[in-house]
Amino acid sequence: MRDDPEYTDYIDALVAEHRELAALLPALDLTDPTDAGRFKAAADELHHHIAKEEDGLFPASLTALSGDEWDVSMAAWRAAHPQESES
């Protein structure tokens, strides 16, 4: 879907949010009040991020992706989450 100009900016923003959170979490010291506040803010942002995926991207994917594109998408997900694919 990222190659479709209708979705490119939306998906790029979601990917950037994933990367920002992945970089933030290991850097936090939750015993530090400032970092604890940063964690709370990140958790609030994550709530909004999940809503953008569940209420925007995922429903759009139902009509935007062909069967072959779904196969590619699911293969990529399995490759990125091998531990979850085993069950």
PDB file of N, CA, C and O in Angstrom:
ATOM      1  N   MET A   1       0.820  -1.195   0.000  1.00  0.00           N
ATOM      2  CA  MET A   1       0.000   0.000   0.000  1.00  0.00           C
ATOM      3  C   MET A   1       0.862   1.256   0.000  1.00  0.00           C
ATOM      4  O   MET A   1       0.427   2.314  -0.455  1.00  0.00           O
ATOM      5  N   ARG A   2       2.067   1.139   0.503  1.00  0.00           N
ATOM      6  CA  ARG A   2       2.936   2.311   0.575  1.00  0.00           C
ATOM      7  C   ARG A   2       3.224   2.878  -0.816  1.00  0.00           C
ATOM      8  O   ARG A   2       3.452   4.080  -0.960  1.00  0.00           O
ATOM      9  N   ASP A   3       3.215   2.025  -1.832  1.00  0.00           N
ATOM     10  CA  ASP A   3       3.492   2.491  -3.194  1.00  0.00           C
ATOM     11  C   ASP A   3       2.315   3.248  -3.805  1.00  0.00           C
ATOM     12  O   ASP A   3       2.472   3.905  -4.835  1.00  0.00           O
ATOM     13  N   ASP A   4       1.152   3.164  -3.189  1.00  0.00           N
ATOM     14  CA  ASP A   4      -0.024   3.886  -3.663  1.00  0.00           C
ATOM     15  C   ASP A   4       0.025   5.300  -3.082  1.00  0.00           C
ATOM     16  O   ASP A   4       0.017   5.459  -1.861  1.00  0.00           O
ATOM     17  N   PRO A   5       0.075   6.324  -3.928  1.00  0.00           N
ATOM     18  CA  PRO A   5       0.188   7.706  -3.422  1.00  0.00           C
ATOM     19  C   PRO A   5      -0.904   8.085  -2.416  1.00  0.00           C
ATOM     20  O   PRO A   5      -0.710   8.986  -1.601  1.00  0.00           O
ATOM     21  N   GLU A   6      -2.034   7.409  -2.472  1.00  0.00           N
ATOM     22  CA  GLU A   6      -3.114   7.704  -1.540  1.00  0.00           C
ATOM     23  C   GLU A   6      -2.728   7.345  -0.098  1.00  0.00           C
ATOM     24  O   GLU A   6      -3.230   7.947   0.851  1.00  0.00           O
ATOM     25  N   TYR A   7      -1.843   6.371   0.054  1.00  0.00           N
ATOM     26  CA  TYR A   7      -1.500   5.875   1.384  1.00  0.00           C
ATOM     27  C   TYR A   7      -0.054   6.145   1.802  1.00  0.00           C
ATOM     28  O   TYR A   7       0.282   5.950   2.970  1.00  0.00           O
ATOM     29  N   THR A   8       0.791   6.576   0.908  1.00  0.00           N
ATOM     30  CA  THR A   8       2.222   6.707   1.186  1.00  0.00           C
ATOM     31  C   THR A   8       2.519   7.534   2.438  1.00  0.00           C
ATOM     32  O   THR A   8       3.216   7.060   3.336  1.00  0.00           O
ATOM     33  N   ASP A   9       2.010   8.742   2.510  1.00  0.00           N
ATOM     34  CA  ASP A   9       2.313   9.615   3.655  1.00  0.00           C
ATOM     35  C   ASP A   9       1.772   9.033   4.959  1.00  0.00           C
ATOM     36  O   ASP A   9       2.422   9.118   6.001  1.00  0.00           O
ATOM     37  N   TYR A  10       0.587   8.446   4.894  1.00  0.00           N
ATOM     38  CA  TYR A  10      -0.042   7.858   6.085  1.00  0.00           C
ATOM     39  C   TYR A  10       0.821   6.717   6.623  1.00  0.00           C
ATOM     40  O   TYR A  10       1.077   6.632   7.824  1.00  0.00           O
ATOM     41  N   ILE A  11       1.262   5.848   5.723  1.00  0.00           N
ATOM     42  CA  ILE A  11       2.065   4.701   6.139  1.00  0.00           C
ATOM     43  C   ILE A  11       3.458   5.150   6.583  1.00  0.00           C
ATOM     44  O   ILE A  11       3.979   4.635   7.572  1.00  0.00           O
ATOM     45  N   ASP A  12       4.058   6.083   5.882  1.00  0.00           N
ATOM     46  CA  ASP A  12       5.377   6.579   6.293  1.00  0.00           C
ATOM     47  C   ASP A  12       5.343   7.160   7.701  1.00  0.00           C
ATOM     48  O   ASP A  12       6.281   6.967   8.474  1.00  0.00           O
ATOM     49  N   ALA A  13       4.268   7.870   8.039  1.00  0.00           N
ATOM     50  CA  ALA A  13       4.139   8.434   9.385  1.00  0.00           C
ATOM     51  C   ALA A  13       4.029   7.321  10.426  1.00  0.00           C
ATOM     52  O   ALA A  13       4.626   7.417  11.499  1.00  0.00           O
ATOM     53  N   LEU A  14       3.274   6.271  10.122  1.00  0.00           N
ATOM     54  CA  LEU A  14       3.153   5.150  11.053  1.00  0.00           C
ATOM     55  C   LEU A  14       4.492   4.442  11.243  1.00  0.00           C
ATOM     56  O   LEU A  14       4.851   4.078  12.363  1.00  0.00           O
ATOM     57  N   VAL A  15       5.221   4.249  10.162  1.00  0.00           N
ATOM     58  CA  VAL A  15       6.534   3.605  10.255  1.00  0.00           C
ATOM     59  C   VAL A  15       7.476   4.459  11.101  1.00  0.00           C
ATOM     60  O   VAL A  15       8.219   3.927  11.926  1.00  0.00           O
ATOM     61  N   ALA A  16       7.451   5.760  10.908  1.00  0.00           N
ATOM     62  CA  ALA A  16       8.302   6.653  11.713  1.00  0.00           C
ATOM     63  C   ALA A  16       7.942   6.546  13.195  1.00  0.00           C
ATOM     64  O   ALA A  16       8.826   6.558  14.051  1.00  0.00           O
ATOM     65  N   GLU A  17       6.662   6.441  13.495  1.00  0.00           N
ATOM     66  CA  GLU A  17       6.249   6.293  14.895  1.00  0.00           C
ATOM     67  C   GLU A  17       6.761   4.978  15.484  1.00  0.00           C
ATOM     68  O   GLU A  17       7.183   4.939  16.640  1.00  0.00           O
ATOM     69  N   HIS A  18       6.726   3.911  14.702  1.00  0.00           N
ATOM     70  CA  HIS A  18       7.272   2.628  15.172  1.00  0.00           C
ATOM     71  C   HIS A  18       8.754   2.779  15.511  1.00  0.00           C
ATOM     72  O   HIS A  18       9.207   2.313  16.556  1.00  0.00           O
ATOM     73  N   ARG A  19       9.496   3.422  14.634  1.00  0.00           N
ATOM     74  CA  ARG A  19      10.941   3.577  14.837  1.00  0.00           C
ATOM     75  C   ARG A  19      11.252   4.473  16.028  1.00  0.00           C
ATOM     76  O   ARG A  19      12.180   4.203  16.790  1.00  0.00           O
ATOM     77  N   GLU A  20      10.475   5.539  16.186  1.00  0.00           N
ATOM     78  CA  GLU A  20      10.690   6.442  17.322  1.00  0.00           C
ATOM     79  C   GLU A  20      10.464   5.715  18.646  1.00  0.00           C
ATOM     80  O   GLU A  20      11.248   5.867  19.583  1.00  0.00           O
ATOM     81  N   LEU A  21       9.402   4.933  18.723  1.00  0.00           N
ATOM     82  CA  LEU A  21       9.115   4.202  19.950  1.00  0.00           C
ATOM     83  C   LEU A  21      10.181   3.139  20.207  1.00  0.00           C
ATOM     84  O   LEU A  21      10.610   2.948  21.345  1.00  0.00           O
ATOM     85  N   ALA A  22      10.603   2.455  19.157  1.00  0.00           N
ATOM     86  CA  ALA A  22      11.640   1.428  19.311  1.00  0.00           C
ATOM     87  C   ALA A  22      12.948   2.033  19.817  1.00  0.00           C
ATOM     88  O   ALA A  22      13.675   1.386  20.570  1.00  0.00           O
ATOM     89  N   ALA A  23      13.252   3.256  19.415  1.00  0.00           N
ATOM     90  CA  ALA A  23      14.468   3.922  19.879  1.00  0.00           C
ATOM     91  C   ALA A  23      14.301   4.470  21.295  1.00  0.00           C
ATOM     92  O   ALA A  23      15.255   4.488  22.072  1.00  0.00           O
ATOM     93  N   LEU A  24      13.107   4.908  21.625  1.00  0.00           N
ATOM     94  CA  LEU A  24      12.872   5.521  22.930  1.00  0.00           C
ATOM     95  C   LEU A  24      12.913   4.502  24.070  1.00  0.00           C
ATOM     96  O   LEU A  24      13.577   4.735  25.080  1.00  0.00           O
ATOM     97  N   LEU A  25      12.227   3.398  23.923  1.00  0.00           N
ATOM     98  CA  LEU A  25      12.050   2.472  25.045  1.00  0.00           C
ATOM     99  C   LEU A  25      13.349   1.993  25.672  1.00  0.00           C
ATOM    100  O   LEU A  25      13.463   2.028  26.898  1.00  0.00           O
ATOM    101  N   PRO A  26      14.333   1.550  24.902  1.00  0.00           N
ATOM    102  CA  PRO A  26      15.563   1.086  25.554  1.00  0.00           C
ATOM    103  C   PRO A  26      16.363   2.206  26.222  1.00  0.00           C
ATOM    104  O   PRO A  26      17.209   1.941  27.075  1.00  0.00           O
ATOM    105  N   ALA A  27      16.097   3.445  25.839  1.00  0.00           N
ATOM    106  CA  ALA A  27      16.850   4.574  26.380  1.00  0.00           C
ATOM    107  C   ALA A  27      16.268   5.102  27.689  1.00  0.00           C
ATOM    108  O   ALA A  27      16.888   5.939  28.346  1.00  0.00           O
ATOM    109  N   LEU A  28      15.105   4.633  28.068  1.00  0.00           N
ATOM    110  CA  LEU A  28      14.440   5.162  29.263  1.00  0.00           C
ATOM    111  C   LEU A  28      14.955   4.522  30.543  1.00  0.00           C
ATOM    112  O   LEU A  28      15.265   3.331  30.585  1.00  0.00           O
ATOM    113  N   ASP A  29      15.038   5.338  31.583  1.00  0.00           N
ATOM    114  CA  ASP A  29      15.303   4.879  32.940  1.00  0.00           C
ATOM    115  C   ASP A  29      14.047   5.221  33.730  1.00  0.00           C
ATOM    116  O   ASP A  29      13.856   6.373  34.119  1.00  0.00           O
ATOM    117  N   LEU A  30      13.195   4.238  33.970  1.00  0.00           N
ATOM    118  CA  LEU A  30      11.903   4.506  34.593  1.00  0.00           C
ATOM    119  C   LEU A  30      12.004   4.915  36.057  1.00  0.00           C
ATOM    120  O   LEU A  30      11.002   5.299  36.661  1.00  0.00           O
ATOM    121  N   THR A  31      13.212   4.838  36.642  1.00  0.00           N
ATOM    122  CA  THR A  31      13.384   5.369  37.997  1.00  0.00           C
ATOM    123  C   THR A  31      13.595   6.879  37.975  1.00  0.00           C
ATOM    124  O   THR A  31      13.523   7.537  39.014  1.00  0.00           O
ATOM    125  N   ASP A  32      13.856   7.424  36.794  1.00  0.00           N
ATOM    126  CA  ASP A  32      14.020   8.866  36.607  1.00  0.00           C
ATOM    127  C   ASP A  32      12.634   9.463  36.332  1.00  0.00           C
ATOM    128  O   ASP A  32      11.962   9.043  35.390  1.00  0.00           O
ATOM    129  N   PRO A  33      12.203  10.425  37.134  1.00  0.00           N
ATOM    130  CA  PRO A  33      10.865  10.998  36.940  1.00  0.00           C
ATOM    131  C   PRO A  33      10.647  11.599  35.541  1.00  0.00           C
ATOM    132  O   PRO A  33       9.547  11.522  34.995  1.00  0.00           O
ATOM    133  N   THR A  34      11.688  12.189  34.976  1.00  0.00           N
ATOM    134  CA  THR A  34      11.554  12.752  33.638  1.00  0.00           C
ATOM    135  C   THR A  34      11.301  11.648  32.620  1.00  0.00           C
ATOM    136  O   THR A  34      10.426  11.775  31.764  1.00  0.00           O
ATOM    137  N   ASP A  35      12.067  10.570  32.714  1.00  0.00           N
ATOM    138  CA  ASP A  35      11.877   9.453  31.798  1.00  0.00           C
ATOM    139  C   ASP A  35      10.540   8.757  32.029  1.00  0.00           C
ATOM    140  O   ASP A  35       9.913   8.287  31.080  1.00  0.00           O
ATOM    141  N   ALA A  36      10.104   8.689  33.276  1.00  0.00           N
ATOM    142  CA  ALA A  36       8.795   8.109  33.562  1.00  0.00           C
ATOM    143  C   ALA A  36       7.702   8.928  32.872  1.00  0.00           C
ATOM    144  O   ALA A  36       6.736   8.369  32.353  1.00  0.00           O
ATOM    145  N   GLY A  37       7.855  10.224  32.869  1.00  0.00           N
ATOM    146  CA  GLY A  37       6.916  11.100  32.157  1.00  0.00           C
ATOM    147  C   GLY A  37       6.978  10.894  30.663  1.00  0.00           C
ATOM    148  O   GLY A  37       5.949  10.894  29.987  1.00  0.00           O
ATOM    149  N   ARG A  38       8.178  10.719  30.144  1.00  0.00           N
ATOM    150  CA  ARG A  38       8.330  10.448  28.712  1.00  0.00           C
ATOM    151  C   ARG A  38       7.669   9.121  28.348  1.00  0.00           C
ATOM    152  O   ARG A  38       7.066   8.992  27.283  1.00  0.00           O
ATOM    153  N   PHE A  39       7.789   8.129  29.247  1.00  0.00           N
ATOM    154  CA  PHE A  39       7.156   6.836  29.001  1.00  0.00           C
ATOM    155  C   PHE A  39       5.634   6.981  28.967  1.00  0.00           C
ATOM    156  O   PHE A  39       4.974   6.414  28.097  1.00  0.00           O
ATOM    157  N   LYS A  40       5.082   7.735  29.909  1.00  0.00           N
ATOM    158  CA  LYS A  40       3.634   7.940  29.939  1.00  0.00           C
ATOM    159  C   LYS A  40       3.169   8.634  28.665  1.00  0.00           C
ATOM    160  O   LYS A  40       2.150   8.256  28.087  1.00  0.00           O
ATOM    161  N   ALA A  41       3.908   9.641  28.227  1.00  0.00           N
ATOM    162  CA  ALA A  41       3.548  10.335  26.989  1.00  0.00           C
ATOM    163  C   ALA A  41       3.615   9.385  25.801  1.00  0.00           C
ATOM    164  O   ALA A  41       2.757   9.427  24.919  1.00  0.00           O
ATOM    165  N   ALA A  42       4.633   8.527  25.775  1.00  0.00           N
ATOM    166  CA  ALA A  42       4.772   7.558  24.683  1.00  0.00           C
ATOM    167  C   ALA A  42       3.619   6.562  24.695  1.00  0.00           C
ATOM    168  O   ALA A  42       3.124   6.171  23.638  1.00  0.00           O
ATOM    169  N   ALA A  43       3.191   6.151  25.882  1.00  0.00           N
ATOM    170  CA  ALA A  43       2.057   5.225  25.977  1.00  0.00           C
ATOM    171  C   ALA A  43       0.780   5.888  25.464  1.00  0.00           C
ATOM    172  O   ALA A  43      -0.030   5.244  24.798  1.00  0.00           O
ATOM    173  N   ASP A  44       0.603   7.159  25.769  1.00  0.00           N
ATOM    174  CA  ASP A  44      -0.561   7.893  25.256  1.00  0.00           C
ATOM    175  C   ASP A  44      -0.495   8.000  23.735  1.00  0.00           C
ATOM    176  O   ASP A  44      -1.501   7.812  23.051  1.00  0.00           O
ATOM    177  N   GLU A  45       0.687   8.301  23.210  1.00  0.00           N
ATOM    178  CA  GLU A  45       0.859   8.379  21.761  1.00  0.00           C
ATOM    179  C   GLU A  45       0.627   7.026  21.105  1.00  0.00           C
ATOM    180  O   GLU A  45       0.076   6.949  20.007  1.00  0.00           O
ATOM    181  N   LEU A  46       1.050   5.954  21.782  1.00  0.00           N
ATOM    182  CA  LEU A  46       0.852   4.615  21.243  1.00  0.00           C
ATOM    183  C   LEU A  46      -0.637   4.300  21.102  1.00  0.00           C
ATOM    184  O   LEU A  46      -1.049   3.647  20.144  1.00  0.00           O
ATOM    185  N   HIS A  47      -1.425   4.756  22.041  1.00  0.00           N
ATOM    186  CA  HIS A  47      -2.881   4.557  21.952  1.00  0.00           C
ATOM    187  C   HIS A  47      -3.416   5.180  20.664  1.00  0.00           C
ATOM    188  O   HIS A  47      -4.212   4.560  19.958  1.00  0.00           O
ATOM    189  N   HIS A  48      -2.988   6.387  20.359  1.00  0.00           N
ATOM    190  CA  HIS A  48      -3.427   7.068  19.125  1.00  0.00           C
ATOM    191  C   HIS A  48      -2.881   6.356  17.883  1.00  0.00           C
ATOM    192  O   HIS A  48      -3.569   6.243  16.869  1.00  0.00           O
ATOM    193  N   HIS A  49      -1.656   5.887  17.975  1.00  0.00           N
ATOM    194  CA  HIS A  49      -1.034   5.170  16.859  1.00  0.00           C
ATOM    195  C   HIS A  49      -1.834   3.905  16.534  1.00  0.00           C
ATOM    196  O   HIS A  49      -2.134   3.634  15.372  1.00  0.00           O
ATOM    197  N   ILE A  50      -2.169   3.147  17.552  1.00  0.00           N
ATOM    198  CA  ILE A  50      -2.929   1.914  17.343  1.00  0.00           C
ATOM    199  C   ILE A  50      -4.285   2.231  16.715  1.00  0.00           C
ATOM    200  O   ILE A  50      -4.746   1.497  15.840  1.00  0.00           O
ATOM    201  N   ALA A  51      -4.917   3.296  17.144  1.00  0.00           N
ATOM    202  CA  ALA A  51      -6.194   3.689  16.559  1.00  0.00           C
ATOM    203  C   ALA A  51      -6.038   4.013  15.076  1.00  0.00           C
ATOM    204  O   ALA A  51      -6.903   3.667  14.271  1.00  0.00           O
ATOM    205  N   LYS A  52      -4.938   4.674  14.710  1.00  0.00           N
ATOM    206  CA  LYS A  52      -4.709   4.990  13.289  1.00  0.00           C
ATOM    207  C   LYS A  52      -4.552   3.711  12.466  1.00  0.00           C
ATOM    208  O   LYS A  52      -4.995   3.645  11.320  1.00  0.00           O
ATOM    209  N   GLU A  53      -3.923   2.705  13.053  1.00  0.00           N
ATOM    210  CA  GLU A  53      -3.777   1.435  12.349  1.00  0.00           C
ATOM    211  C   GLU A  53      -5.113   0.696  12.274  1.00  0.00           C
ATOM    212  O   GLU A  53      -5.545   0.285  11.197  1.00  0.00           O
ATOM    213  N   GLU A  54      -5.756   0.535  13.421  1.00  0.00           N
ATOM    214  CA  GLU A  54      -6.975  -0.276  13.483  1.00  0.00           C
ATOM    215  C   GLU A  54      -8.173   0.384  12.817  1.00  0.00           C
ATOM    216  O   GLU A  54      -9.017  -0.304  12.242  1.00  0.00           O
ATOM    217  N   ASP A  55      -8.257   1.700  12.888  1.00  0.00           N
ATOM    218  CA  ASP A  55      -9.425   2.394  12.342  1.00  0.00           C
ATOM    219  C   ASP A  55      -9.189   2.993  10.957  1.00  0.00           C
ATOM    220  O   ASP A  55     -10.135   3.405  10.287  1.00  0.00           O
ATOM    221  N   GLY A  56      -7.931   3.041  10.530  1.00  0.00           N
ATOM    222  CA  GLY A  56      -7.625   3.643   9.231  1.00  0.00           C
ATOM    223  C   GLY A  56      -6.954   2.676   8.284  1.00  0.00           C
ATOM    224  O   GLY A  56      -7.523   2.282   7.266  1.00  0.00           O
ATOM    225  N   LEU A  57      -5.740   2.301   8.628  1.00  0.00           N
ATOM    226  CA  LEU A  57      -4.935   1.490   7.720  1.00  0.00           C
ATOM    227  C   LEU A  57      -5.515   0.100   7.492  1.00  0.00           C
ATOM    228  O   LEU A  57      -5.649  -0.331   6.346  1.00  0.00           O
ATOM    229  N   PHE A  58      -5.858  -0.601   8.553  1.00  0.00           N
ATOM    230  CA  PHE A  58      -6.322  -1.978   8.395  1.00  0.00           C
ATOM    231  C   PHE A  58      -7.634  -2.057   7.612  1.00  0.00           C
ATOM    232  O   PHE A  58      -7.736  -2.888   6.709  1.00  0.00           O
ATOM    233  N   PRO A  59      -8.646  -1.231   7.915  1.00  0.00           N
ATOM    234  CA  PRO A  59      -9.858  -1.287   7.088  1.00  0.00           C
ATOM    235  C   PRO A  59      -9.586  -0.936   5.617  1.00  0.00           C
ATOM    236  O   PRO A  59     -10.168  -1.540   4.715  1.00  0.00           O
ATOM    237  N   ALA A  60      -8.709   0.032   5.382  1.00  0.00           N
ATOM    238  CA  ALA A  60      -8.379   0.401   4.000  1.00  0.00           C
ATOM    239  C   ALA A  60      -7.706  -0.751   3.272  1.00  0.00           C
ATOM    240  O   ALA A  60      -7.899  -0.931   2.069  1.00  0.00           O
ATOM    241  N   SER A  61      -6.914  -1.533   4.002  1.00  0.00           N
ATOM    242  CA  SER A  61      -6.201  -2.640   3.368  1.00  0.00           C
ATOM    243  C   SER A  61      -7.155  -3.708   2.842  1.00  0.00           C
ATOM    244  O   SER A  61      -6.812  -4.436   1.912  1.00  0.00           O
ATOM    245  N   LEU A  62      -8.332  -3.808   3.418  1.00  0.00           N
ATOM    246  CA  LEU A  62      -9.299  -4.811   2.974  1.00  0.00           C
ATOM    247  C   LEU A  62      -9.718  -4.602   1.526  1.00  0.00           C
ATOM    248  O   LEU A  62      -9.982  -5.567   0.808  1.00  0.00           O
ATOM    249  N   THR A  63      -9.779  -3.359   1.100  1.00  0.00           N
ATOM    250  CA  THR A  63     -10.173  -3.080  -0.282  1.00  0.00           C
ATOM    251  C   THR A  63      -8.981  -2.714  -1.164  1.00  0.00           C
ATOM    252  O   THR A  63      -9.064  -2.829  -2.387  1.00  0.00           O
ATOM    253  N   ALA A  64      -7.886  -2.279  -0.567  1.00  0.00           N
ATOM    254  CA  ALA A  64      -6.743  -1.815  -1.359  1.00  0.00           C
ATOM    255  C   ALA A  64      -5.846  -2.959  -1.831  1.00  0.00           C
ATOM    256  O   ALA A  64      -5.212  -2.847  -2.880  1.00  0.00           O
ATOM    257  N   LEU A  65      -5.784  -4.058  -1.072  1.00  0.00           N
ATOM    258  CA  LEU A  65      -4.869  -5.144  -1.411  1.00  0.00           C
ATOM    259  C   LEU A  65      -5.574  -6.261  -2.171  1.00  0.00           C
ATOM    260  O   LEU A  65      -6.697  -6.650  -1.852  1.00  0.00           O
ATOM    261  N   SER A  66      -4.880  -6.762  -3.181  1.00  0.00           N
ATOM    262  CA  SER A  66      -5.371  -7.933  -3.911  1.00  0.00           C
ATOM    263  C   SER A  66      -5.004  -9.189  -3.118  1.00  0.00           C
ATOM    264  O   SER A  66      -4.303  -9.107  -2.110  1.00  0.00           O
ATOM    265  N   GLY A  67      -5.472 -10.327  -3.567  1.00  0.00           N
ATOM    266  CA  GLY A  67      -5.126 -11.583  -2.904  1.00  0.00           C
ATOM    267  C   GLY A  67      -3.632 -11.827  -2.893  1.00  0.00           C
ATOM    268  O   GLY A  67      -3.078 -12.237  -1.873  1.00  0.00           O
ATOM    269  N   ASP A  68      -2.972 -11.579  -4.014  1.00  0.00           N
ATOM    270  CA  ASP A  68      -1.515 -11.757  -4.079  1.00  0.00           C
ATOM    271  C   ASP A  68      -0.798 -10.791  -3.149  1.00  0.00           C
ATOM    272  O   ASP A  68       0.195 -11.153  -2.518  1.00  0.00           O
ATOM    273  N   GLU A  69      -1.297  -9.563  -3.062  1.00  0.00           N
ATOM    274  CA  GLU A  69      -0.679  -8.584  -2.159  1.00  0.00           C
ATOM    275  C   GLU A  69      -0.866  -8.982  -0.704  1.00  0.00           C
ATOM    276  O   GLU A  69       0.012  -8.734   0.122  1.00  0.00           O
ATOM    277  N   TRP A  70      -2.001  -9.598  -0.378  1.00  0.00           N
ATOM    278  CA  TRP A  70      -2.204 -10.111   0.978  1.00  0.00           C
ATOM    279  C   TRP A  70      -1.204 -11.211   1.275  1.00  0.00           C
ATOM    280  O   TRP A  70      -0.660 -11.274   2.378  1.00  0.00           O
ATOM    281  N   ASP A  71      -0.952 -12.086   0.297  1.00  0.00           N
ATOM    282  CA  ASP A  71       0.027 -13.152   0.494  1.00  0.00           C
ATOM    283  C   ASP A  71       1.407 -12.575   0.782  1.00  0.00           C
ATOM    284  O   ASP A  71       2.104 -13.052   1.678  1.00  0.00           O
ATOM    285  N   VAL A  72       1.807 -11.552   0.028  1.00  0.00           N
ATOM    286  CA  VAL A  72       3.096 -10.901   0.235  1.00  0.00           C
ATOM    287  C   VAL A  72       3.132 -10.236   1.610  1.00  0.00           C
ATOM    288  O   VAL A  72       4.130 -10.325   2.325  1.00  0.00           O
ATOM    289  N   SER A  73       2.050  -9.580   1.967  1.00  0.00           N
ATOM    290  CA  SER A  73       1.969  -8.900   3.259  1.00  0.00           C
ATOM    291  C   SER A  73       2.097  -9.890   4.412  1.00  0.00           C
ATOM    292  O   SER A  73       2.846  -9.647   5.357  1.00  0.00           O
ATOM    293  N   MET A  74       1.381 -10.988   4.341  1.00  0.00           N
ATOM    294  CA  MET A  74       1.425 -11.981   5.417  1.00  0.00           C
ATOM    295  C   MET A  74       2.786 -12.663   5.487  1.00  0.00           C
ATOM    296  O   MET A  74       3.261 -12.977   6.578  1.00  0.00           O
ATOM    297  N   ALA A  75       3.417 -12.897   4.345  1.00  0.00           N
ATOM    298  CA  ALA A  75       4.761 -13.489   4.349  1.00  0.00           C
ATOM    299  C   ALA A  75       5.752 -12.534   5.008  1.00  0.00           C
ATOM    300  O   ALA A  75       6.629 -12.968   5.755  1.00  0.00           O
ATOM    301  N   ALA A  76       5.618 -11.247   4.737  1.00  0.00           N
ATOM    302  CA  ALA A  76       6.507 -10.252   5.355  1.00  0.00           C
ATOM    303  C   ALA A  76       6.272 -10.196   6.857  1.00  0.00           C
ATOM    304  O   ALA A  76       7.225 -10.098   7.629  1.00  0.00           O
ATOM    305  N   TRP A  77       5.010 -10.257   7.280  1.00  0.00           N
ATOM    306  CA  TRP A  77       4.716 -10.246   8.715  1.00  0.00           C
ATOM    307  C   TRP A  77       5.320 -11.471   9.385  1.00  0.00           C
ATOM    308  O   TRP A  77       5.926 -11.360  10.451  1.00  0.00           O
ATOM    309  N   ARG A  78       5.158 -12.640   8.769  1.00  0.00           N
ATOM    310  CA  ARG A  78       5.715 -13.861   9.363  1.00  0.00           C
ATOM    311  C   ARG A  78       7.239 -13.781   9.455  1.00  0.00           C
ATOM    312  O   ARG A  78       7.823 -14.233  10.439  1.00  0.00           O
ATOM    313  N   ALA A  79       7.882 -13.211   8.439  1.00  0.00           N
ATOM    314  CA  ALA A  79       9.335 -13.064   8.459  1.00  0.00           C
ATOM    315  C   ALA A  79       9.786 -12.120   9.576  1.00  0.00           C
ATOM    316  O   ALA A  79      10.839 -12.319  10.181  1.00  0.00           O
ATOM    317  N   ALA A  80       8.985 -11.098   9.839  1.00  0.00           N
ATOM    318  CA  ALA A  80       9.331 -10.119  10.882  1.00  0.00           C
ATOM    319  C   ALA A  80       8.973 -10.608  12.282  1.00  0.00           C
ATOM    320  O   ALA A  80       9.471 -10.065  13.268  1.00  0.00           O
ATOM    321  N   HIS A  81       8.117 -11.626  12.384  1.00  0.00           N
ATOM    322  CA  HIS A  81       7.647 -12.133  13.675  1.00  0.00           C
ATOM    323  C   HIS A  81       7.752 -13.652  13.722  1.00  0.00           C
ATOM    324  O   HIS A  81       6.740 -14.324  13.921  1.00  0.00           O
ATOM    325  N   PRO A  82       8.938 -14.210  13.547  1.00  0.00           N
ATOM    326  CA  PRO A  82       9.062 -15.670  13.476  1.00  0.00           C
ATOM    327  C   PRO A  82       8.585 -16.395  14.736  1.00  0.00           C
ATOM    328  O   PRO A  82       8.031 -17.490  14.647  1.00  0.00           O
ATOM    329  N   GLN A  83       8.794 -15.797  15.896  1.00  0.00           N
ATOM    330  CA  GLN A  83       8.374 -16.432  17.137  1.00  0.00           C
ATOM    331  C   GLN A  83       6.852 -16.542  17.221  1.00  0.00           C
ATOM    332  O   GLN A  83       6.341 -17.486  17.825  1.00  0.00           O
ATOM    333  N   GLU A  84       6.132 -15.616  16.638  1.00  0.00           N
ATOM    334  CA  GLU A  84       4.671 -15.657  16.672  1.00  0.00           C
ATOM    335  C   GLU A  84       4.116 -16.555  15.576  1.00  0.00           C
ATOM    336  O   GLU A  84       2.990 -17.040  15.694  1.00  0.00           O
ATOM    337  N   SER A  85       4.868 -16.783  14.528  1.00  0.00           N
ATOM    338  CA  SER A  85       4.423 -17.607  13.420  1.00  0.00           C
ATOM    339  C   SER A  85       4.482 -19.092  13.741  1.00  0.00           C
ATOM    340  O   SER A  85       3.842 -19.899  13.067  1.00  0.00           O
ATOM    341  N   GLU A  86       5.243 -19.458  14.762  1.00  0.00           N
ATOM    342  CA  GLU A  86       5.429 -20.869  15.106  1.00  0.00           C
ATOM    343  C   GLU A  86       4.208 -21.455  15.798  1.00  0.00           C
ATOM    344  O   GLU A  86       4.001 -22.668  15.747  1.00  0.00           O
ATOM    345  N   SER A  87       3.408 -20.638  16.435  1.00  0.00           N
ATOM    346  CA  SER A  87       2.286 -21.176  17.210  1.00  0.00           C
ATOM    347  C   SER A  87       1.081 -21.485  16.352  1.00  0.00           C
ATOM    348  O   SER A  87       0.059 -21.943  16.865  1.00  0.00           O
TER     349      SER A  87
END
